[in-house]
Amino acid sequence: MDSAIKDDRPAPKDLSHHLSRTTKNRNPSNIKDFYKYFSIPGIANLAGGMPHASYFPYDTLEASVALSDRFVPTPNHPVDPPASALAATSLPETSTVSRVLVPKASNATDALLKIDVTSALQYGTSQGYPPLYSFLRQFTRENLHPKVPYAGGPEIVLTSGNTDGFAKTLEALSNEWNEEKDWIREREGMLVEEYAYMNAVQAARPRGLNIVPVGMDEEGMRASGKDGLEDVLFNWNVNKGKRPHLLYTVTIGQNPTGGVLSVQRRKDIYKLCKKYDILIIEDDPYWYLQYPSAAAANQARDSSVPLRTTHISPATRQPTSSGFPFLDSLVPSFISVDTEGRVIRLDTFSKTIAPGCRLGWITAQPALIERLLRITETSTQQPSGFVQSVVAELIMGPHSPSDGGRGGDKDGKGWSVRGWVRWLEGLRGEYERRMGTMCSILEEGRFLVDENTQRQRRASSPRIYNDENDNNDNKDDWTLLTRGAKMYDFTWPLGGMFVWVELNLSTHPLANRIEAPKLAHALWVHLTTKPYLVLVSPGSIFAPTPEIAEEKAWRFFRVCFAAVSVEEVERSSRAFVQGVCDFWRMQGEVGNHIVDEILGTEGQACLVM
């Protein structure tokens, strides 16, 4: 924001009382403080312990890259699946490839425009490589979060991906607690969804934090009701330690459930966080993967709900302001309602470029970012210069034709913000089509079908079945027991990369003979065997507490439509459905014996649940 324009927004709240003891005591790096002098023209740098750039073995960095319009977007408005708009997958007739070149030395004098091997592979500032930091800061403030409600807006710092960003956030905002040394009254806590991304839980638990689950619905974390956020906070038992002051959440394409938290729900949760003085850690790797067609599909199941009214409807959004219809169509971040600067948002290139980049950034109020910078100075220092320079050249391109570099556009310029957004649109289209393929097949297969229909499916899917796997000797033991039984259910995911399938094991013929958790485990192993060969994630690995794992998490499977080829999405989805159908046909003593055999093969397959 122009400093000449009066900023009437409230200043972000001073939240320094939440900083850990170690983080409060950190001082700026004396060495890093020298860096501001390095850019003085003509200065002889005899202060820094830096190798000379002429000894770097890399003269240039080059890569063949995609053009930003390689993939076909899907509509920003709801569609009625199956829709021709979703089915369109044809690529542009022209070439979809360009070439990026990071030169040995750029002739740019402005550090924010200088992209070259000489600067990228040298020691750098902890905020990140200056050109990429500058681009991401502007994109974050002007396009991604254009209406932050606190004065001055947010600041950013680059990270080595969201795992790194989360680890630094935990270090900054929580104190370690040891049961053998510390009073229980000193134990801090972190609120999470009752099904959560377990890397985050596993990072927090060794620090001694209480992991406190909060009830969920199809959107994600609930603000009210039994086990909702208000219920957990209001009824907190101080004998467990301090009331939690951190809330970790994946709000778009929640991992593992695929939910998308509405703007109203964000407001409700934020209001409680203000009341109870809680900081929100918003982990958002899937923010651009929001699927209007899934909302339409879910509502098509309920004829009482108008099909064109969606969970992520335009009515819930902020006024158009990002400059791009695609970005304006997305449910905004918690930062959009962050009046006090309580939100620490984690962004990553892992899902937009590649996980191996190990590159991302944190967005938060400036005072918190300053503390995170102090942590970065004495830990990672900054992300890989190789990665930062290639990503910067891809998007920003050279500052002039004589620079020696080449960006990701076909004319040698960078993608620019417009190209970057177009790339994200195309990725959303690709993943939305995959989601539609998988969910359409799962939708058709929720109910057990009769044997005639089964034979027709086998004939139409020869890739899954072959004669040697079709044992007719036990045909009587595999006959249909319950016609039309619902074997599982799911909600079409409104975002992310996963379908959260809930097993309806009460309809299984062996439900009265075998405990449900054992049946669920047997089905999981069964799906990994021939002819199905499908590996899904059991719900128990997403349970943040042993109690949730034992009580109900075993009822769920997380199925990912992102990791395999487009063709394999269809094959494996049909194999999943068939595997569940065949499992549901097991009954009586023969069924008991088969389940025991299935579980006996688990060790042979070296699979660990």
Backbone torsions as a table, in degrees:
resi	resn	phi	psi	omega
1	MET	NA	137.1	179.6
2	ASP	-60.7	127.1	-177.6
3	SER	-63.8	-19.3	-179.9
4	ALA	-76.5	-16.9	179.9
5	ILE	-91.9	128.5	-178.9
6	LYS	-66.4	131.4	179.7
7	ASP	-100.0	108.4	-176.6
8	ASP	-89.4	-0.7	179.6
9	ARG	-70.3	150.1	178.5
10	PRO	-67.4	148.6	176.9
11	ALA	-69.6	147.8	176.5
12	PRO	-62.4	148.3	-176.1
13	LYS	-71.3	145.3	174.2
14	ASP	-73.3	111.7	-177.7
15	LEU	-113.5	23.2	-175.7
16	SER	-64.2	-19.9	178.1
17	HIS	-67.2	-14.8	178.1
18	HIS	-88.3	-9.3	-178.4
19	LEU	-68.5	145.2	177.2
20	SER	-68.8	161.1	-179.3
21	ARG	-59.3	-42.4	-179.9
22	THR	-64.1	-43.6	-176.9
23	THR	-66.9	-37.4	176.9
24	LYS	-60.6	-31.7	-174.9
25	ASN	-88.2	-1.8	-177.5
26	ARG	-74.9	140.9	175.5
27	ASN	-117.1	157.2	178.0
28	PRO	-58.9	147.0	178.4
29	SER	-67.3	127.9	178.3
30	ASN	-64.0	-36.9	179.4
31	ILE	-67.5	-46.2	-178.4
32	LYS	-63.3	-25.9	-179.4
33	ASP	-66.5	-22.5	177.9
34	PHE	-70.4	-22.4	-169.2
35	TYR	-59.6	-28.6	-178.4
36	LYS	-67.1	-19.4	178.8
37	TYR	-86.5	-17.5	-175.2
38	PHE	-63.4	-26.8	-174.7
39	SER	-85.9	-1.5	178.5
40	ILE	-65.8	122.2	-177.1
41	PRO	-56.5	130.0	174.1
42	GLY	81.6	-1.1	-176.8
43	ILE	-73.2	140.3	176.1
44	ALA	-90.5	111.6	-174.4
45	ASN	-85.6	96.1	176.1
46	LEU	-107.2	10.9	-174.8
47	ALA	-96.3	-41.9	-173.8
48	GLY	-83.8	146.0	177.0
49	GLY	-88.9	60.3	-173.5
50	MET	-108.8	137.7	174.4
51	PRO	-68.9	155.3	179.8
52	HIS	-78.5	138.7	-174.2
53	ALA	-63.5	-23.3	-179.9
54	SER	-67.8	-14.7	179.2
55	TYR	-94.9	-0.1	174.0
56	PHE	-68.9	133.2	-177.6
57	PRO	-75.7	-7.2	-179.0
58	TYR	-99.5	121.3	176.5
59	ASP	-86.7	-38.5	175.9
60	THR	-143.9	166.1	170.8
61	LEU	-122.1	122.7	-176.3
62	GLU	-130.3	149.8	177.6
63	ALA	-157.1	143.2	169.4
64	SER	-82.7	128.4	-172.9
65	VAL	-132.1	163.4	177.5
66	ALA	-77.4	148.8	166.2
67	LEU	-73.9	155.9	-174.0
68	SER	-66.2	-20.0	-178.3
69	ASP	-102.9	25.1	-177.8
70	ARG	-60.0	-38.4	-174.5
71	PHE	-107.9	150.4	-175.8
72	VAL	-86.6	125.0	178.9
73	PRO	-70.4	165.1	168.9
74	THR	-107.6	163.2	-175.7
75	PRO	-62.8	151.2	176.2
76	ASN	-82.4	-13.1	-179.1
77	HIS	-104.4	165.1	-178.8
78	PRO	-61.3	145.0	174.3
79	VAL	-127.1	159.2	-179.7
80	ASP	-97.4	100.1	-176.8
81	PRO	-71.0	147.8	-4.3
82	PRO	-76.1	133.1	-176.0
83	ALA	-117.2	144.2	178.7
84	SER	-63.5	-29.8	179.4
85	ALA	-64.9	-36.9	178.0
86	LEU	-74.4	-31.5	-175.2
87	ALA	-75.4	-17.9	-177.1
88	ALA	-68.3	115.8	-178.6
89	THR	-127.0	3.1	-176.7
90	SER	-66.3	141.1	179.9
91	LEU	-90.9	160.3	176.6
92	PRO	-57.0	147.6	-178.2
93	GLU	-69.2	-28.0	179.2
94	THR	-76.7	170.0	-179.0
95	SER	-60.7	143.2	179.0
96	THR	-108.8	17.1	-174.2
97	VAL	-120.6	141.0	172.5
98	SER	-132.6	-174.8	-179.2
99	ARG	-134.7	128.8	177.3
100	VAL	-100.5	138.4	178.3
101	LEU	-135.7	120.0	171.8
102	VAL	-97.9	116.4	-175.1
103	PRO	-76.6	166.6	177.1
104	LYS	-62.4	-46.5	-178.4
105	ALA	-144.0	122.6	175.8
106	SER	-85.0	149.7	177.6
107	ASN	-90.6	8.4	178.0
108	ALA	-68.6	139.0	177.5
109	THR	-96.3	-21.1	178.5
110	ASP	-84.1	121.5	-177.9
111	ALA	-60.5	-25.4	-179.5
112	LEU	-77.7	-10.9	179.0
113	LEU	-114.9	-8.3	-173.1
114	LYS	-84.9	107.3	178.3
115	ILE	-118.2	108.2	179.0
116	ASP	-158.7	167.6	-178.7
117	VAL	-64.5	-39.2	-176.4
118	THR	-56.9	-45.6	-178.8
119	SER	-84.2	-35.3	-175.1
120	ALA	-68.7	-33.9	-176.3
121	LEU	-94.0	4.5	177.2
122	GLN	-92.1	165.7	169.9
123	TYR	-56.3	143.9	-176.6
124	GLY	-137.3	-173.2	-179.1
125	THR	-80.2	152.4	-175.6
126	SER	-72.6	-19.1	176.3
127	GLN	-67.2	-25.9	-177.8
128	GLY	129.3	170.3	178.6
129	TYR	-58.6	121.1	-169.3
130	PRO	-49.1	-45.3	179.9
131	PRO	-63.0	-45.3	-178.3
132	LEU	-69.2	-40.8	175.3
133	TYR	-56.6	-44.5	-178.9
134	SER	-62.8	-44.1	179.5
135	PHE	-63.5	-48.4	-176.5
136	LEU	-66.7	-37.3	177.8
137	ARG	-62.0	-45.3	179.5
138	GLN	-66.6	-43.7	178.9
139	PHE	-61.4	-42.2	-179.2
140	THR	-64.2	-45.5	-174.2
141	ARG	-79.9	-33.8	-173.1
142	GLU	-100.7	-27.2	-174.8
143	ASN	-116.3	-46.2	-176.2
144	LEU	-78.2	-42.7	179.5
145	HIS	-131.7	70.1	-172.9
146	PRO	-75.3	-12.5	-176.1
147	LYS	-129.2	57.0	175.4
148	VAL	-69.8	129.5	-170.5
149	PRO	-84.2	10.0	175.6
150	TYR	-114.5	153.9	-172.9
151	ALA	-61.0	139.0	177.3
152	GLY	83.5	-22.9	180.0
153	GLY	74.3	179.4	-174.5
154	PRO	-84.7	167.5	172.7
155	GLU	-119.7	166.1	178.9
156	ILE	-132.2	161.9	169.5
157	VAL	-142.8	137.4	-179.5
158	LEU	-77.9	149.9	-178.2
159	THR	-131.8	171.7	173.1
160	SER	-92.6	51.3	-179.6
161	GLY	95.2	171.1	-174.3
162	ASN	-70.2	-28.4	176.5
163	THR	-63.2	-43.1	176.4
164	ASP	-64.6	-44.2	-179.8
165	GLY	-61.6	-40.3	179.9
166	PHE	-69.3	-40.3	179.6
167	ALA	-61.4	-41.0	178.9
168	LYS	-69.9	-36.5	177.9
169	THR	-64.9	-42.0	176.2
170	LEU	-61.5	-43.7	179.5
171	GLU	-61.9	-37.8	-177.4
172	ALA	-72.5	-32.4	-166.0
173	LEU	-117.9	6.9	178.2
174	SER	-143.4	146.4	175.8
175	ASN	-98.2	142.7	176.3
176	GLU	-68.4	146.3	-179.4
177	TRP	-133.1	136.1	-178.9
178	ASN	-124.2	123.2	-176.6
179	GLU	-59.0	-31.0	-176.9
180	GLU	-81.2	-16.8	-174.2
181	LYS	-117.0	-31.3	-166.7
182	ASP	-109.9	152.5	175.8
183	TRP	-69.3	145.6	179.3
184	ILE	-62.0	-29.2	-179.0
185	ARG	-66.6	-15.2	179.9
186	GLU	-93.4	-6.3	-176.0
187	ARG	-71.8	128.1	178.9
188	GLU	-95.0	171.0	-175.3
189	GLY	-145.2	162.6	178.5
190	MET	-133.5	126.9	177.5
191	LEU	-83.8	137.8	178.5
192	VAL	-139.6	164.5	171.6
193	GLU	-65.6	154.2	-177.3
194	GLU	-67.4	-17.8	165.7
195	TYR	-124.0	119.9	-166.2
196	ALA	-134.8	161.7	172.4
197	TYR	-69.5	113.9	-165.8
198	MET	-76.1	-19.7	175.5
199	ASN	-59.8	-37.2	178.6
200	ALA	-67.1	-44.6	178.9
201	VAL	-62.8	-42.7	-177.9
202	GLN	-70.5	-22.3	174.6
203	ALA	-77.6	-34.5	-175.7
204	ALA	-83.1	-36.0	-173.3
205	ARG	-61.3	-41.9	179.5
206	PRO	-64.4	-17.4	176.5
207	ARG	-79.4	-4.1	179.3
208	GLY	90.5	7.2	-178.8
209	LEU	-70.4	140.6	167.5
210	ASN	-65.9	128.0	174.3
211	ILE	-98.5	114.5	-169.8
212	VAL	-116.6	108.4	-178.8
213	PRO	-76.8	147.3	177.7
214	VAL	-122.7	139.6	-177.8
215	GLY	-60.2	153.5	-176.1
216	MET	-128.0	162.0	165.0
217	ASP	-132.8	-162.0	-175.1
218	GLU	-65.4	-21.2	176.5
219	GLU	-79.1	-41.7	-174.1
220	GLY	146.6	-141.4	-178.6
221	MET	-60.3	134.5	177.8
222	ARG	-90.5	144.3	177.0
223	ALA	-87.7	-31.5	-173.9
224	SER	-129.8	-180.0	-179.4
225	GLY	83.7	174.6	-179.4
226	LYS	-59.7	129.8	-179.1
227	ASP	68.2	7.0	173.4
228	GLY	-74.3	174.9	-173.9
229	LEU	-59.3	-44.6	-179.2
230	GLU	-63.0	-41.9	-179.9
231	ASP	-62.8	-44.3	-179.2
232	VAL	-63.9	-43.6	-176.2
233	LEU	-74.4	-43.0	-177.5
234	PHE	-65.1	-37.6	-175.8
235	ASN	-100.0	25.0	-177.3
236	TRP	-62.7	134.1	178.9
237	ASN	-94.4	111.4	-176.2
238	VAL	-66.6	-12.6	176.5
239	ASN	-70.2	-12.2	176.5
240	LYS	-90.9	-9.9	-176.1
241	GLY	125.7	-166.5	178.1
242	LYS	-65.4	151.0	170.5
243	ARG	-60.2	133.9	-176.6
244	PRO	-55.1	139.1	178.8
245	HIS	-113.3	0.9	176.6
246	LEU	-121.5	142.5	175.0
247	LEU	-128.2	117.5	178.4
248	TYR	-103.0	131.3	-177.2
249	THR	-152.1	145.6	169.1
250	VAL	-108.6	108.3	-167.6
251	THR	-95.1	-20.3	178.7
252	ILE	-116.8	122.4	-175.6
253	GLY	60.2	49.7	-173.6
254	GLN	-47.9	133.0	-179.2
255	ASN	-99.6	107.9	26.5
256	PRO	-109.2	-1.5	-164.0
257	THR	-85.9	-18.1	179.5
258	GLY	81.4	10.2	-179.2
259	GLY	-74.6	160.9	175.1
260	VAL	-127.2	122.9	-176.4
261	LEU	-79.2	122.9	-178.6
262	SER	-69.5	162.9	178.7
263	VAL	-61.2	-42.2	-179.6
264	GLN	-62.8	-41.2	178.7
265	ARG	-64.3	-38.5	177.6
266	ARG	-60.8	-42.5	178.9
267	LYS	-62.7	-41.7	-179.5
268	ASP	-64.2	-43.5	179.8
269	ILE	-68.3	-42.4	-179.3
270	TYR	-62.4	-38.4	178.6
271	LYS	-59.4	-41.2	178.2
272	LEU	-69.0	-35.7	178.6
273	CYS	-66.7	-35.3	174.0
274	LYS	-65.2	-44.9	-176.9
275	LYS	-62.3	-40.9	-175.0
276	TYR	-104.1	10.2	175.1
277	ASP	58.0	61.1	-177.3
278	ILE	-117.1	141.1	173.8
279	LEU	-96.3	140.0	-177.8
280	ILE	-104.1	120.6	172.7
281	ILE	-99.0	105.8	-176.2
282	GLU	-99.0	105.2	179.3
283	ASP	-91.8	113.6	-168.2
284	ASP	-130.8	62.6	-179.7
285	PRO	-72.4	-17.7	-174.4
286	TYR	-111.5	21.2	-169.8
287	TRP	-57.4	-31.5	-177.1
288	TYR	-88.2	-7.5	-179.5
289	LEU	-96.9	76.6	176.9
290	GLN	-118.2	133.3	-166.7
291	TYR	-117.8	96.1	176.8
292	PRO	-57.8	-34.3	-178.0
293	SER	-64.8	-28.8	178.5
294	ALA	-68.8	-38.3	177.2
295	ALA	-61.1	-42.4	179.3
296	ALA	-64.9	-39.6	-179.5
297	ALA	-65.9	-41.7	178.3
298	ASN	-62.7	-40.1	-178.0
299	GLN	-76.0	-21.4	177.1
300	ALA	-65.8	-23.2	176.7
301	ARG	-68.9	-25.1	-176.5
302	ASP	-115.5	101.7	-175.1
303	SER	-66.8	-13.5	-179.7
304	SER	-79.2	-11.5	-179.2
305	VAL	-104.1	126.1	177.9
306	PRO	-54.9	130.8	-173.6
307	LEU	-61.5	-34.1	-174.0
308	ARG	-85.8	0.2	175.7
309	THR	-91.5	119.3	-173.0
310	THR	-114.7	156.3	176.5
311	HIS	-58.1	-34.0	-179.7
312	ILE	-109.2	53.7	-174.6
313	SER	-75.2	156.3	178.7
314	PRO	-57.2	-26.4	-178.1
315	ALA	-64.1	-22.0	-178.0
316	THR	-89.9	-1.9	-171.5
317	ARG	-94.2	167.0	173.3
318	GLN	-79.2	161.0	178.0
319	PRO	-57.8	147.6	179.6
320	THR	-54.6	127.3	-175.9
321	SER	-156.5	-12.3	-174.2
322	SER	-77.9	-20.7	-175.6
323	GLY	94.2	-3.4	-178.4
324	PHE	-137.1	124.0	-179.7
325	PRO	-55.7	-36.9	-179.7
326	PHE	-61.9	-49.1	179.8
327	LEU	-63.8	-37.7	179.6
328	ASP	-68.2	-21.1	-178.9
329	SER	-80.1	-11.7	-174.2
330	LEU	-89.5	146.9	171.7
331	VAL	-62.5	127.3	-174.4
332	PRO	-77.5	168.6	-178.6
333	SER	-71.5	164.7	169.9
334	PHE	-56.3	-25.8	-179.6
335	ILE	-61.3	-26.6	-179.0
336	SER	-67.1	-17.9	178.1
337	VAL	-117.4	13.8	-172.3
338	ASP	-86.5	80.6	-176.6
339	THR	-72.8	-20.6	-174.6
340	GLU	-113.7	1.7	-179.5
341	GLY	75.9	35.2	-177.4
342	ARG	-91.0	-6.5	-171.9
343	VAL	-99.6	129.5	171.3
344	ILE	-114.0	110.8	-174.0
345	ARG	-103.3	136.1	179.6
346	LEU	-109.1	122.1	176.6
347	ASP	-118.4	155.1	-175.5
348	THR	-147.0	153.4	171.0
349	PHE	-91.7	2.2	-175.2
350	SER	-61.1	-35.9	-178.7
351	LYS	-100.0	-13.3	-179.8
352	THR	-98.3	-26.1	175.4
353	ILE	-122.4	-71.2	177.6
354	ALA	-168.3	144.3	178.9
355	PRO	-59.7	-33.7	-178.1
356	GLY	-68.5	-10.8	174.9
357	CYS	-60.6	-35.0	-173.3
358	ARG	47.5	60.8	-176.4
359	LEU	-143.7	134.5	177.7
360	GLY	-164.7	-165.6	176.9
361	TRP	-156.9	155.0	176.9
362	ILE	-107.6	137.7	174.9
363	THR	-117.8	129.3	179.5
364	ALA	-165.7	177.0	176.8
365	GLN	-63.1	149.5	-172.6
366	PRO	-54.6	-38.1	-177.3
367	ALA	-63.9	-36.6	178.4
368	LEU	-73.7	-39.1	177.9
369	ILE	-61.6	-38.2	179.2
370	GLU	-59.7	-40.3	178.6
371	ARG	-69.0	-37.5	178.0
372	LEU	-66.5	-32.6	175.2
373	LEU	-62.3	-40.1	179.9
374	ARG	-63.7	-37.9	176.7
375	ILE	-65.8	-42.8	-178.0
376	THR	-63.0	-37.5	-177.3
377	GLU	-58.3	-31.5	-176.4
378	THR	-111.3	15.7	177.7
379	SER	-128.8	-96.9	-177.1
380	THR	-78.2	-20.0	-176.0
381	GLN	68.7	-56.4	171.3
382	GLN	-170.3	164.2	177.4
383	PRO	-65.4	171.2	-178.4
384	SER	-55.6	129.5	177.4
385	GLY	-65.9	-33.3	175.7
386	PHE	-55.7	-53.3	-175.6
387	VAL	-66.2	-46.4	-176.6
388	GLN	-61.0	-40.8	-177.2
389	SER	-70.3	-39.8	179.9
390	VAL	-67.1	-41.8	177.8
391	VAL	-66.2	-41.4	178.8
392	ALA	-62.3	-44.3	-179.8
393	GLU	-66.7	-38.8	177.9
394	LEU	-56.2	-48.2	-173.1
395	ILE	-88.9	-43.2	-173.8
396	MET	-89.7	-39.5	-178.3
397	GLY	76.0	176.4	-179.8
398	PRO	-69.7	152.9	-177.4
399	HIS	-75.5	-20.1	178.7
400	SER	-156.4	161.7	179.5
401	PRO	-60.0	-25.8	-177.6
402	SER	-88.9	5.5	-175.0
403	ASP	-67.6	-32.6	-176.8
404	GLY	97.2	-11.6	179.1
405	GLY	-95.3	174.2	178.4
406	ARG	-146.4	130.2	-179.4
407	GLY	-91.0	-172.5	-171.9
408	GLY	-84.7	-5.6	178.7
409	ASP	-84.0	162.8	-175.4
410	LYS	-67.7	-21.1	177.9
411	ASP	-91.4	6.1	178.8
412	GLY	91.4	-10.1	174.3
413	LYS	-79.2	171.5	178.1
414	GLY	-76.9	166.1	176.1
415	TRP	-58.4	-36.9	-172.8
416	SER	71.2	175.9	179.0
417	VAL	-58.8	-42.0	-178.5
418	ARG	-61.7	-43.8	178.8
419	GLY	-66.8	-38.0	177.9
420	TRP	-61.7	-44.7	178.9
421	VAL	-65.6	-39.0	178.4
422	ARG	-63.3	-37.7	176.4
423	TRP	-62.1	-43.3	179.0
424	LEU	-64.5	-39.3	176.0
425	GLU	-59.3	-45.0	180.0
426	GLY	-64.3	-40.7	176.9
427	LEU	-62.9	-42.8	177.4
428	ARG	-57.8	-42.2	178.7
429	GLY	-60.5	-44.5	-179.4
430	GLU	-62.0	-47.5	-178.0
431	TYR	-71.3	-32.5	178.8
432	GLU	-67.0	-38.0	177.1
433	ARG	-65.7	-40.5	176.5
434	ARG	-61.3	-46.1	178.7
435	MET	-57.7	-44.2	-179.6
436	GLY	-62.7	-39.7	178.3
437	THR	-62.0	-50.7	-178.0
438	MET	-64.5	-46.8	-174.6
439	CYS	-69.0	-33.0	177.0
440	SER	-62.4	-41.3	179.3
441	ILE	-69.8	-43.2	178.0
442	LEU	-64.5	-35.3	179.2
443	GLU	-62.3	-44.7	-179.9
444	GLU	-67.1	-26.8	-172.4
445	GLY	-99.7	9.9	-175.9
446	ARG	-64.4	-29.5	-176.2
447	PHE	-108.4	143.2	178.0
448	LEU	-64.5	134.9	-178.2
449	VAL	-105.3	159.3	179.6
450	ASP	-75.0	170.8	-171.5
451	GLU	-67.9	-31.2	178.7
452	ASN	-63.6	-45.3	177.2
453	THR	-63.0	-36.9	179.7
454	GLN	-61.0	-43.9	-179.2
455	ARG	-63.6	-38.7	178.3
456	GLN	-62.5	-40.6	179.6
457	ARG	-66.3	-38.7	178.5
458	ARG	-63.7	-40.2	-179.1
459	ALA	-66.7	-31.7	-177.6
460	SER	-86.9	-5.9	-178.0
461	SER	-130.1	62.6	-177.1
462	PRO	-63.9	-18.5	-179.2
463	ARG	-69.5	-23.4	-176.6
464	ILE	-92.4	-31.7	-171.7
465	TYR	-118.6	153.3	169.2
466	ASN	-148.8	162.4	-171.4
467	ASP	-61.6	-34.8	-175.5
468	GLU	-68.3	-19.1	178.6
469	ASN	-94.7	-3.3	-175.6
470	ASP	-99.1	91.6	-175.9
471	ASN	-85.5	109.5	-178.3
472	ASN	-88.3	-9.6	-177.2
473	ASP	-63.6	-32.8	-176.8
474	ASN	-104.5	29.7	-174.8
475	LYS	-57.6	-38.6	-178.3
476	ASP	-66.2	-28.6	-179.1
477	ASP	-80.3	-13.3	-175.4
478	TRP	-113.2	17.5	-178.9
479	THR	-71.4	159.3	-177.1
480	LEU	-66.7	127.8	179.9
481	LEU	-99.6	-48.2	-176.1
482	THR	-121.3	103.6	-178.5
483	ARG	-72.0	127.0	175.4
484	GLY	81.7	10.8	-179.9
485	ALA	-65.2	135.7	175.3
486	LYS	-80.0	117.1	-175.6
487	MET	-86.7	-32.8	-178.3
488	TYR	-157.3	168.1	175.3
489	ASP	-141.8	165.4	178.9
490	PHE	-165.3	162.4	172.2
491	THR	-109.4	131.3	175.7
492	TRP	-57.3	125.5	-174.9
493	PRO	-68.3	132.0	179.1
494	LEU	-81.8	-5.5	178.2
495	GLY	-169.6	172.3	173.7
496	GLY	84.4	-150.6	-172.5
497	MET	-130.0	10.7	-170.1
498	PHE	-132.9	150.9	169.1
499	VAL	-112.6	129.9	-177.1
500	TRP	-101.3	103.8	-173.4
501	VAL	-97.9	127.4	177.0
502	GLU	-104.6	122.4	-179.6
503	LEU	-77.2	139.6	177.3
504	ASN	-105.6	69.2	-170.4
505	LEU	-69.7	-13.3	177.7
506	SER	-65.9	-19.2	179.3
507	THR	-92.3	-1.6	-178.9
508	HIS	-74.1	139.5	-179.0
509	PRO	-57.8	-24.0	-178.7
510	LEU	-98.6	12.3	-175.1
511	ALA	-59.5	-30.5	-179.1
512	ASN	-89.3	-5.0	-177.6
513	ARG	-107.3	-32.6	-173.6
514	ILE	-126.5	136.2	179.1
515	GLU	-60.2	142.9	-175.1
516	ALA	-57.9	-43.8	178.5
517	PRO	-59.4	-36.6	178.5
518	LYS	-68.8	-40.3	176.6
519	LEU	-61.0	-44.5	-179.4
520	ALA	-62.0	-41.5	179.3
521	HIS	-66.1	-40.3	178.3
522	ALA	-63.0	-40.3	177.8
523	LEU	-63.1	-42.2	179.7
524	TRP	-59.0	-44.8	178.6
525	VAL	-68.2	-42.5	-180.0
526	HIS	-53.6	-40.9	-177.9
527	LEU	-67.5	-21.8	-179.3
528	THR	-83.4	-6.8	-176.0
529	THR	-94.4	166.1	175.2
530	LYS	-69.7	143.8	6.6
531	PRO	-91.8	5.9	-170.5
532	TYR	-80.4	-54.7	177.6
533	LEU	54.0	54.5	179.6
534	VAL	-124.1	128.1	177.3
535	LEU	-112.8	119.9	176.7
536	VAL	-119.0	168.1	-179.9
537	SER	-92.9	123.7	176.7
538	PRO	-69.4	143.0	-175.7
539	GLY	-60.1	-24.6	-176.1
540	SER	-62.1	-26.4	-177.9
541	ILE	-76.0	-6.5	178.3
542	PHE	-106.7	6.7	178.6
543	ALA	-82.4	119.4	-177.1
544	PRO	-75.7	-12.4	177.5
545	THR	-134.6	153.5	177.0
546	PRO	-59.9	-31.9	-178.6
547	GLU	-64.3	-43.4	179.5
548	ILE	-67.9	-38.2	178.5
549	ALA	-60.5	-42.5	-177.1
550	GLU	-77.2	-35.4	-173.1
551	GLU	-78.6	-43.0	-171.0
552	LYS	-152.0	-15.2	-173.8
553	ALA	-63.8	-26.5	-179.8
554	TRP	-63.8	-14.2	-178.9
555	ARG	-75.5	-8.6	-169.3
556	PHE	-118.0	150.1	167.5
557	PHE	-123.9	139.4	170.0
558	ARG	-100.5	123.0	-176.8
559	VAL	-115.1	124.1	-175.6
560	CYS	-100.2	129.7	178.5
561	PHE	-101.9	9.2	-172.7
562	ALA	-100.6	-29.4	-163.3
563	ALA	-84.7	-20.6	-176.3
564	VAL	-107.3	173.2	-179.0
565	SER	-65.6	162.9	179.3
566	VAL	-58.3	-42.9	-179.5
567	GLU	-64.9	-38.0	-178.8
568	GLU	-70.6	-27.4	176.1
569	VAL	-58.1	-45.6	-179.8
570	GLU	-68.4	-47.9	-178.4
571	ARG	-60.1	-49.1	-175.6
572	SER	-70.4	-30.3	176.2
573	SER	-66.0	-43.7	177.8
574	ARG	-67.1	-37.4	177.9
575	ALA	-65.1	-38.6	177.2
576	PHE	-59.8	-49.4	-179.6
577	VAL	-60.7	-44.7	-178.9
578	GLN	-66.0	-39.1	178.3
579	GLY	-62.1	-40.5	177.6
580	VAL	-66.2	-43.4	179.1
581	CYS	-59.4	-47.5	-179.2
582	ASP	-64.1	-36.1	178.3
583	PHE	-66.0	-35.6	-179.0
584	TRP	-72.8	-13.4	179.4
585	ARG	-87.9	-2.2	177.5
586	MET	-76.9	132.4	-178.6
587	GLN	-151.6	163.1	174.5
588	GLY	62.4	-159.7	-179.0
589	GLU	-64.0	-36.5	177.6
590	VAL	-61.6	-42.8	178.0
591	GLY	-61.5	-43.1	176.6
592	ASN	-56.5	-45.7	-178.1
593	HIS	-63.5	-41.6	-178.9
594	ILE	-64.3	-42.4	178.2
595	VAL	-60.7	-42.8	178.1
596	ASP	-62.4	-39.3	178.3
597	GLU	-64.8	-41.2	179.5
598	ILE	-60.3	-48.3	-178.7
599	LEU	-67.6	-26.2	177.4
600	GLY	-71.5	-22.4	179.5
601	THR	-82.9	-9.7	-174.0
602	GLU	-61.2	-46.2	-179.7
603	GLY	-65.5	-34.9	179.4
604	GLN	-64.3	-33.1	-178.6
605	ALA	-83.6	-5.6	179.8
606	CYS	58.4	38.8	178.0
607	LEU	-102.5	136.5	179.5
608	VAL	-116.0	124.4	-178.3
609	MET	-80.7	NA	NA
